[in-house]
């Protein structure tokens, strides 16, 4: 089958923003104006679960009114095929933005016209920088009270370190938002109503435009009074990309045509010299068609972006794959979801053609995959396709071996494509099936959720036996369990994991223990004399035999050590393992008939139990090395909070425009920290932590822990 849409007419774009900036609302309008939908559903109409927007179709998304899982849709505009991925804005679901940007060629970054650049806008912008994704900015919600286009543009400049270039100016704001001035065409686009089918009028840009449109707010009038300045900035900046047009403009005063300007704007957008800025109100149906025009005119086709790098086993670049149907097949699996159709593996085809029934290689894992059903997804609806070509984004049904980040390729031309980078989890909880009958089903479902989401980690705590689920935030983990209920029909409980405390000796002690038992017939006898000494932190357990003259037969010495090793796992304070001590067997007695390996094992256990009680045992707690990266404005609050958590500050480092605070903090004080940190810093700080060492628990805290463990037992 020949190619239906030329590669130069394809646009793979993402809609990214901070939560509640209007991504999903904008996507709904895009689908309506491109003819893919005949109705518009608004976010606030979905809370009763009776309806949903196209891309927010999960029950969890409808109830919370936020995007949780990125959804792919496609549409046509001016003859160009636009594959759109609507991504989440909540920080807990950054993984979805991460893996979407990895496979997209361009992005529309949506900003709330009132709030401007918000914390997740910064995170998403950095991700787009990491993957060198060209983007345009769309200042949405210009109809809201407090909307300020000029302030938003300035925030893009200062907070994101970008070079914003307005190609539109708003006509009015808040309730009096009428439309925008197109600085490329130098025309005013004015809407008479908020109706979804309302057409805009095109007016000339004249000095009395503000009076004609009854724009009275001083800031809005000032913006319009400076139209000539903004137009000059647009022309000067755009023509930096076109030497011929620049020379004609400077020498002859030749004003560049809109087409020349658009070509120059496209070139500058693709090489990230600047970022075009548009404005509008998706909810009030103003400006979305113009965003679509900008996507077609300014964002790249797959042929406009650099060829994808191929890497070796260590992830080092070794070559590249050009985006072309003529090249051997290669694709990147960027997402796996569990759906009514089975496991769906989303892939971006970078080169070649994939046909139904083909046998291909998963080069990341060295496994072969047989291609069965191939579908093009329209959010949750699947349209079967027979083939996929370079530049396409499709889903493959029920692949057995492929996970997120894997490369699929032609087995005769094996390559591994540049890998995706995933964030490390920052929070962990214990999880368990609600009922014992569901245990197997729960474990299977949990495994599938972790396979689908690389920002989740699953492990078993060897000491507590708990199943520990790690993720990006409390909402992330909550939603994971809730999705297991709706997608797999199994419910689970979530709780705090127990902290793995330790116990230890604080002073040396020599103790003799005699095990003697007579029950008729042969009895039991063993006596041991052991010196217990504390060791430095992290030393573990050391056993030494210093007996002489056969006081304890050689065959029985390992049994004494075994008894000590078993008993030290069950401490006397709160049942936690005992660490960092040395046990030296110095003497003992035995009986020819009544002594054996078991009696000396029992003697070793008894000696330990009695000795540690007399050696002033203490509790040790795991201390984490924590690094908090925060804007300087919140530094005092962050340090004060760490001190309240019994933490000790180890140092501060400059990290770009932020400050990195390094501290040692007890693990028990870090539960729920991510939520409190975000609240304290308006969501702008982040943190990482790793195990550092064990340290004595303060007496008051230790007494509480011992009391709690006593109750639990």
C-alpha positions in Angstrom: 0.0 0.0 0.0 1.5 3.4 -1.0 2.0 6.1 1.6 -1.3 8.0 2.2 0.2 11.2 3.7 3.6 12.6 2.5 6.1 12.5 5.4 6.5 16.3 5.1 2.8 16.7 5.8 2.9 14.8 9.1 3.1 16.6 12.5 3.7 14.6 15.7 3.1 17.1 18.5 2.4 17.0 22.3 0.2 19.4 24.3 2.0 20.0 27.5 1.5 22.3 30.5 1.1 22.7 34.2 -2.1 21.0 35.7 -5.2 23.0 34.9 -3.7 25.3 32.2 -6.3 23.9 29.7 -4.5 21.2 27.7 -7.4 18.8 27.5 -9.9 21.7 26.8 -7.6 22.8 23.9 -7.3 19.2 22.6 -11.2 18.9 22.6 -11.4 22.1 20.5 -8.7 20.8 18.1 -10.7 17.7 17.5 -13.9 19.7 17.0 -12.4 22.2 14.6 -10.6 19.5 12.6 -13.9 17.6 12.2 -12.9 14.6 14.3 -15.7 15.3 16.8 -19.1 16.9 16.4 -19.6 17.8 20.1 -17.4 19.4 22.8 -17.3 18.0 26.3 -15.9 20.3 29.0 -13.9 19.0 32.0 -16.4 20.2 34.6 -19.1 18.1 32.9 -17.3 14.8 33.6 -17.3 14.6 37.4 -20.5 12.5 37.5 -18.7 9.8 35.3 -21.6 9.9 32.8 -19.5 11.5 30.1 -15.8 12.1 29.4 -13.6 14.3 27.2 -12.0 12.3 24.4 -8.5 12.1 25.9 -9.5 12.0 29.7 -11.5 8.8 29.5 -10.2 7.0 32.6 -12.6 7.0 35.6 -9.8 8.4 37.7 -9.3 11.3 35.3 -13.0 12.1 35.2 -13.4 12.1 39.0 -10.3 14.3 39.6 -10.7 16.5 36.6 -7.0 16.1 35.6 -5.1 14.2 32.9 -3.4 11.1 34.3 -2.4 9.1 31.2 -1.2 10.7 28.0 -3.7 9.9 25.1 -3.0 9.9 21.4 -5.4 11.3 18.8 -5.0 12.2 15.2 -6.7 14.8 12.9 -6.2 16.6 9.6 -5.8 20.4 9.2 -5.1 22.1 5.9 -4.2 18.7 4.4 -1.6 18.0 7.1 -2.0 15.0 9.4 -1.5 16.0 13.0 -0.9 13.3 15.6 -1.6 14.9 19.0 -0.7 13.5 22.4 -2.5 15.2 25.3 -0.2 14.8 28.3 -0.7 15.2 32.1 0.2 18.4 34.0 0.4 17.0 37.5 4.0 16.5 38.8 3.2 12.9 39.9 2.7 11.9 36.2 5.8 13.6 34.7 6.8 10.2 33.3 3.9 10.5 30.8 5.3 13.8 29.6 8.8 12.4 29.6 8.1 9.5 27.4 5.8 11.5 25.1 8.3 14.2 24.4 10.9 11.5 23.7 9.0 10.4 20.6 7.4 13.7 19.5 8.8 16.2 17.0 7.2 19.3 18.4 5.1 20.6 21.3 2.5 23.2 22.1 3.2 24.5 25.6 0.0 25.8 27.1 0.1 28.5 29.9 -2.6 29.8 32.1 -2.9 33.5 31.2 -3.4 34.3 34.9 -0.8 32.1 36.6 1.8 32.3 33.8 4.7 30.0 34.2 3.9 27.4 36.9 6.2 24.8 38.5 5.2 21.9 36.2 5.6 24.3 33.2 9.3 24.6 34.3 9.7 20.8 34.6 8.1 20.1 31.2 10.2 22.9 29.6 13.4 21.3 30.9 12.2 17.9 29.6 11.6 19.4 26.2 15.1 21.0 26.3 16.6 17.5 27.2 15.0 16.0 24.1 15.6 19.2 21.9 11.9 19.5 21.0 10.9 22.6 19.1 7.9 24.3 20.6 5.4 27.1 20.4 3.7 28.8 23.4 0.0 29.3 23.7 -1.2 31.7 26.5 -4.7 30.3 27.2 -7.5 31.6 29.5 -7.2 35.2 28.4 -10.8 35.5 29.3 -10.2 34.9 33.0 -10.1 37.5 35.7 -6.4 38.6 36.2 -5.2 37.4 32.8 -2.1 39.3 31.7 -0.4 38.4 28.4 2.6 40.7 28.8 3.4 39.3 32.3 3.1 35.8 31.0 5.6 36.5 28.2 8.0 38.0 30.7 7.8 34.9 32.9 8.6 32.7 29.9 11.7 34.8 29.4 12.9 35.0 33.1 11.7 31.6 34.5 12.3 29.4 31.6 15.4 31.2 30.2 13.7 31.2 26.8 13.4 33.8 24.0 9.7 34.3 23.6 8.5 36.0 20.4 4.9 37.1 20.4 3.3 36.5 16.9 -0.1 37.6 18.3 -1.3 40.2 20.7 -4.6 39.9 22.7 -7.5 42.3 22.0 -8.7 43.0 25.5 -8.7 40.6 28.4 -11.0 39.0 31.0 -14.7 39.5 30.1 -13.7 41.8 27.3 -11.4 39.4 25.5 -12.4 39.9 21.8 -9.7 38.1 19.9 -6.1 38.8 18.8 -3.9 40.8 16.4 -2.0 38.5 14.0 1.4 40.3 13.8 2.5 38.3 10.8 -0.5 39.3 8.6 -1.0 42.6 10.6 -4.8 41.9 10.8 -7.1 41.9 13.8 -9.2 38.8 14.4 -12.4 39.6 16.3 -15.1 37.2 17.6 -18.6 38.5 18.3 -19.6 35.5 20.5 -18.2 32.6 22.5 -20.2 30.0 20.5 -18.1 27.1 19.2 -19.2 27.8 15.7 -18.8 31.6 15.8 -16.7 33.0 13.0 -14.2 35.7 13.5 -14.1 39.0 11.6 -10.9 40.3 10.0 -10.3 44.0 10.7 -7.5 46.3 9.7 -5.1 47.3 12.5 -5.7 51.0 13.0 -4.8 53.5 15.8 -8.5 53.6 16.9 -8.9 49.9 17.2 -9.1 49.9 21.0 -12.0 52.5 20.8 -13.8 50.6 18.1 -13.8 47.4 20.2 -14.6 49.3 23.4 -11.4 48.2 25.1 -11.0 50.3 28.2 -8.5 48.6 30.6 -5.3 50.7 30.6 -2.9 47.7 30.3 -4.9 46.3 27.3 -4.9 49.7 25.6 -1.1 50.1 26.2 -0.5 46.8 24.6 -2.4 47.9 21.5 -0.6 51.2 21.5 2.7 49.3 21.1 1.6 47.1 18.2 4.3 48.7 16.0 7.0 47.9 18.5 5.9 44.3 18.7 5.7 44.1 14.9 9.2 45.5 14.5 10.6 43.0 17.1 8.8 40.2 15.1 10.3 41.3 11.8 13.8 41.9 13.1 13.9 38.6 15.0 12.5 36.5 12.2 14.7 38.0 9.5 17.8 36.9 11.5 17.0 33.5 9.9 16.8 34.8 6.3 19.9 36.8 5.1 18.4 37.7 1.7 15.2 39.1 3.1 17.1 40.8 5.9 19.4 42.5 3.3 16.4 43.6 1.2 14.7 45.0 4.3 17.8 46.9 5.5 19.0 48.3 2.1 15.7 48.9 0.2 13.2 48.9 3.0 11.4 45.9 1.4 8.8 44.7 3.9 8.9 40.9 4.0 5.6 39.2 2.9 3.7 37.1 5.4 5.0 33.9 3.6 8.6 35.0 3.9 8.0 35.8 7.6 6.4 32.4 8.2 9.3 30.6 6.6 11.8 32.5 8.7 9.6 31.9 11.9 9.5 28.2 11.0 13.3 28.1 10.7 13.9 29.9 14.0 11.4 27.7 15.8 13.0 24.5 14.5 16.5 25.5 15.5 15.2 26.9 18.8 16.5 30.4 18.2 13.2 31.7 19.7 9.8 30.4 20.7 6.6 31.9 19.0 3.9 33.0 21.4 0.2 32.9 20.6 -2.8 33.7 22.8 -6.5 32.8 23.1 -9.2 31.2 25.2 -9.9 27.6 24.3 -12.9 27.4 26.7 -14.5 30.5 24.9 -13.6 29.0 21.5 -11.2 31.8 20.4 -7.8 31.2 18.9 -7.7 27.4 18.6 -7.8 27.4 14.8 -4.9 29.9 14.8 -2.9 27.4 17.1 -3.6 24.7 14.5 -2.3 27.0 11.7 0.8 27.6 13.8 1.3 23.9 14.3 1.2 23.4 10.5 3.3 26.4 9.6 5.9 26.4 12.4 6.3 23.0 14.0 8.5 20.3 12.3 7.6 17.3 10.2 9.6 14.1 11.0 11.9 15.1 8.1 12.8 18.4 9.8 14.3 17.0 13.0 17.7 15.4 13.3 17.9 11.7 12.6 17.5 9.5 15.7 20.8 8.3 17.3 21.6 4.6 17.5 23.6 3.5 20.5 25.8 0.6 21.7 25.3 -1.6 24.8 26.6 1.2 27.0 24.2 3.8 25.6 27.0 5.6 23.7 26.0 7.0 20.2 27.3 4.9 17.3 25.2 6.0 14.4 21.8 7.3 13.3 18.6 6.2 11.5 17.2 8.7 9.0 13.4 9.0 9.0 12.4 7.5 5.7 10.3 4.6 4.4 13.3 3.4 2.4 15.4 2.7 5.5 15.2 -0.6 7.4 12.4 -0.8 10.0 13.1 0.7 13.4 10.7 1.9 16.1 10.7 2.8 19.8 8.2 1.4 22.3 7.4 4.5 24.4 4.4 3.3 26.4 2.6 0.1 27.4 -1.0 0.3 28.7 -3.5 -2.4 29.8 -6.7 -2.0 27.8 -9.9 -3.8 27.0 -8.0 -4.9 23.8 -5.2 -6.4 25.9 -1.8 -5.0 26.5 -1.3 -2.1 24.0 2.3 -1.2 23.2 2.6 2.3 21.7 5.4 2.7 19.2 6.9 5.6 17.2 8.1 4.3 13.8 11.4 6.1 13.0 12.3 4.3 9.8 11.0 1.8 7.3 7.6 0.1 7.1 6.0 -2.4 9.5 3.3 -4.7 8.1 0.8 -6.9 9.9 2.1 -10.5 10.4 5.8 -9.4 10.3 8.4 -11.0 12.5 10.7 -8.4 14.1 13.4 -8.2 16.7 13.3 -6.6 20.1 17.0 -5.6 20.0 17.0 -4.3 23.6 16.2 -7.8 25.0 17.3 -10.0 22.1 13.8 -11.4 21.7 11.7 -11.9 18.6 8.1 -10.5 18.3 5.4 -11.6 15.9 3.1 -8.6 14.9 -0.6 -9.5 15.1 -3.1 -6.7 15.4 -1.9 -3.1 14.6 -4.2 -0.2 15.5 -4.2 3.6 15.3 -5.6 4.9 18.6 -8.1 7.7 18.8 -7.9 8.1 22.6 -9.6 4.8 23.8 -10.9 3.8 20.4 -8.8 1.5 18.2 -8.8 1.7 14.4 -7.2 -1.4 12.8 -4.4 -0.7 10.3 -2.5 -3.0 8.0 0.8 -1.2 8.0 2.8 1.6 9.7 5.4 3.9 8.1 8.2 6.2 9.2 6.8 9.0 11.3 3.6 7.1 12.4 2.6 6.6 16.0 0.5 3.4 16.4 -0.2 0.7 19.0 0.6 -3.0 18.7 -1.7 -5.5 20.5 -0.4 -8.1 23.0 3.3 -8.1 22.4 4.8 -10.6 24.8 8.4 -9.4 25.4 8.4 -5.6 24.8 8.4 -3.0 27.5 8.7 0.8 27.6 11.9 2.1 26.1 12.6 -1.0 24.0 13.7 -0.8 20.4 11.9 -2.9 17.7 13.7 -3.4 14.4 14.3 -5.4 11.3 16.3 -8.5 12.5 18.5 -8.3 9.4 19.5 -4.7 10.3 19.8 -4.7 14.1 20.0 -1.4 15.9 19.2 0.0 19.4 17.7 3.5 19.4 18.7 6.2 21.9 17.1 5.2 25.2 14.5 7.1 27.2 15.4 8.6 30.6 13.1 7.8 33.5 12.9 9.6 36.9 13.6 7.7 40.1 10.7 7.2 42.5 10.5 9.5 45.5 7.9 7.9 47.7 7.1 4.4 48.8 4.1 2.7 50.5 3.2 -0.9 51.5 0.5 -2.5 49.4 -1.6 -5.7 49.9 -4.6 -7.3 48.5 -7.9 -6.4 50.2 -8.8 -10.1 50.6 -6.6 -13.2 50.8 -8.6 -14.8 47.9 -7.4 -12.0 45.6 -3.7 -12.3 46.4 -2.7 -14.0 43.2 -4.9 -11.7 41.1 -3.6 -8.6 42.9 0.1 -9.7 42.4 -0.5 -10.2 38.7 -2.3 -6.9 38.3 0.5 -5.1 40.2 3.1 -6.6 38.0 1.2 -5.3 34.9 0.9 -1.8 36.3 4.7 -1.7 37.0 5.5 -3.0 33.5 3.3 -0.3 32.0 4.8 2.6 34.1 8.6 2.7 34.4 8.3 5.3 37.2 6.9 2.6 39.5 9.1 0.2 41.3 8.1 -3.0 43.1 10.0 -4.8 45.8 9.6 -7.0 48.8 11.0 -6.0 52.2 12.9 -9.0 53.4 12.5 -8.1 57.0 8.8 -7.1 57.2 7.7 -9.3 54.3 5.7 -6.3 53.0 5.2 -5.6 49.3 6.6 -2.1 48.8 5.4 0.0 45.8 7.5 3.1 45.0 6.3 6.0 42.8 6.5 9.7 42.0 4.0 10.9 44.7 1.1 9.9 46.9 -1.5 10.7 44.1 0.5 8.6 41.6 0.4 5.6 44.0 -3.3 6.2 44.9 -4.3 6.3 41.2 -2.2 3.1 40.5 -4.3 1.2 43.1 -7.5 2.7 41.9 -6.8 1.8 38.3 -6.1 -1.8 39.4 -9.7 -1.8 40.7 -11.2 -0.5 37.4 -8.9 -2.3 34.9 -8.4 -5.6 36.6 -11.2 -5.8 39.1 -9.0 -6.3 42.2 -8.8 -4.0 45.2 -5.8 -3.3 47.4 -4.9 -1.5 50.6 -2.1 1.0 51.0 -0.2 1.8 54.1 3.1 3.1 55.5 6.0 0.7 55.2 7.6 -0.2 58.5 11.0 1.4 59.1 13.8 -1.2 59.3 15.2 -0.3 62.7 18.2 -2.2 64.2 19.4 -2.9 67.8 22.9 -3.0 69.1 25.2 -3.3 72.2 26.6 -0.2 73.8 29.1 -1.7 76.2 31.2 -4.9 76.3 30.0 -7.8 78.5 31.2 -11.3 79.3 28.4 -13.8 80.0 28.2 -17.5 80.8 25.1 -19.5 79.9 24.3 -23.1 80.9 21.7 -25.1 79.0 20.7 -28.1 81.2 17.6 -30.3 80.8 16.9 -33.8 82.3 13.7 -35.6 81.2 14.6 -39.2 82.0 17.0 -41.1 79.8 19.6 -39.0 78.0 19.5 -35.3 78.9 20.7 -32.0 77.3 23.7 -30.1 78.4 25.9 -27.3 77.0 27.7 -24.4 78.6 29.3 -21.4 76.8 31.2 -18.3 77.9 31.1 -15.5 75.4 32.5 -12.0 75.3 30.2 -9.5 73.5 31.7 -6.2 72.3 30.2 -3.3 70.3 31.7 -2.6 66.9 31.7 0.6 64.8 28.6 1.4 62.7 28.2 -0.7 59.6 30.6 -3.4 60.8 27.8 -6.1 61.0 28.4 -9.3 63.1 31.7 -11.0 63.8 32.2 -14.4 65.5 35.6 -15.5 66.9 36.5 -18.8 68.6 39.2 -18.5 71.2 38.5 -21.7 73.2 41.5 -23.8 74.2 42.0 -27.4 75.5 38.8 -28.7 73.9 36.4 -27.0 76.4 34.0 -26.8 73.5 34.6 -29.6 70.9 35.5 -28.3 67.5 32.4 -30.0 65.9 30.1 -27.9 68.2 31.7 -24.4 67.7 29.8 -23.8 64.4 26.5 -24.6 66.3 27.3 -21.9 68.8 27.8 -19.4 65.9 24.6 -20.6 64.3 22.6 -20.0 67.5 24.0 -16.5 67.7 23.2 -15.7 64.1 19.6 -16.9 64.5 19.0 -15.1 67.8 20.5 -11.8 66.7 17.7 -11.4 64.1 15.1 -11.1 67.0 16.3 -8.3 69.2 15.2 -7.9 72.8 14.0 -4.2 72.6 11.4 -4.3 69.8 12.2 -7.5 67.8 14.6 -5.8 65.3 17.9 -7.4 64.2 21.0 -6.8 66.3 24.0 -5.5 64.4 27.5 -4.1 64.8 28.9 -6.4 67.5 31.6 -9.1 68.0 31.0 -12.3 69.9 34.1 -14.2 71.1 33.6 -17.7 72.4 36.3 -18.1 75.2 35.2 -21.1 77.2 32.6 -23.7 77.8 31.8 -27.2 79.1 30.3 -30.3 77.5 29.0 -33.8 78.5 30.0 -36.9 76.6 26.4 -38.2 76.3 24.1 -35.2 76.9 25.9 -32.7 74.6 25.4 -32.4 70.8 25.1 -29.7 68.1 21.6 -28.7 69.0 22.4 -28.2 72.7 25.2 -25.8 71.9 23.0 -23.9 69.4 20.4 -23.5 72.2 23.2 -22.4 74.6 24.4 -19.8 72.0 20.9 -18.4 71.7 20.3 -18.2 75.4 23.7 -16.5 76.1 22.9 -13.8 73.5 19.4 -13.1 75.0 20.6 -12.7 78.5 23.8 -10.8 77.7 22.3 -8.1 75.5 19.7 -7.2 78.2 22.6 -6.4 80.5 24.6 -4.5 77.9 22.4 -1.3 77.6 21.0 -2.1 74.2 19.8 0.8 72.0 17.7 1.2 68.8 19.4 2.3 65.6 17.4 4.0 62.7 18.2 4.3 59.0 19.3 7.8 58.1 18.9 9.0 54.5 21.1 11.3 52.5 18.6 13.8 51.2 19.1 16.5 48.6 16.5 19.2 48.2 16.7 21.5 45.1 14.7 24.6 45.8 14.4 28.2 44.5 16.2 30.6 46.9 13.0 32.2 48.0 12.0 29.1 49.9 15.5 28.2 51.3 14.7 29.3 54.9 11.4 27.3 55.0 13.1 24.1 53.6 16.0 24.3 56.1 13.6 24.9 59.0 11.5 22.0 58.0 14.5 19.6 57.7 15.6 20.7 61.2 12.1 19.9 62.5 12.5 16.4 61.0 15.6 15.7 63.2 17.7 16.3 60.1 21.2 17.8 60.1 22.2 20.1 57.2 25.5 18.9 55.6 25.9 21.7 53.0 24.4 24.0 50.3 25.4 24.2 46.6 24.2 26.4 43.8 22.4 24.5 41.1 21.7 26.8 38.2 19.2 29.4 39.6 18.3 27.1 42.5 20.0 26.0 45.7 20.6 22.3 46.5 20.5 21.6 50.3 22.2 18.4 51.4 21.1 16.9 54.7 21.0 13.6 56.7 17.4 12.9 57.8 16.0 9.8 59.6 13.8 7.8 57.2 10.9 7.7 59.6 10.6 11.5 59.3 10.5 11.4 55.5 7.0 9.9 55.0 4.7 12.3 53.3 7.6 14.7 52.7 7.0 15.2 48.9 3.5 16.6 49.5 4.6 18.9 52.2 7.6 20.1 50.2 5.5 20.9 47.3 3.0 22.8 49.5 5.8 24.7 51.1 7.5 25.7 47.8 4.4 26.1 45.6 5.5 22.9 43.9 8.8 24.3 42.7 11.2 22.2 44.8 12.1 18.6 44.3 14.2 16.1 46.3 16.1 12.8 46.1 17.2 10.5 48.9 19.3 7.4 49.4 20.3 5.3 52.3 23.4 6.7 54.2 23.9 4.9 57.5 22.3 3.8 60.8 22.3 6.1 63.8 21.1 5.8 67.4 17.4 6.8 67.9 16.9 9.5 70.6 15.7 8.0 73.9 12.2 9.6 73.7 11.6 8.4 70.1 13.0 4.9 71.0 10.5 4.6 73.9 7.6 5.3 71.6 8.8 2.8 69.0 9.3 0.1 71.6 5.8 0.8 73.0 4.2 0.6 69.5 6.0 -2.6 68.7 4.8 -4.1 72.0 1.2 -3.2 71.2 1.5 -4.7 67.7 2.9 -7.9 69.0 
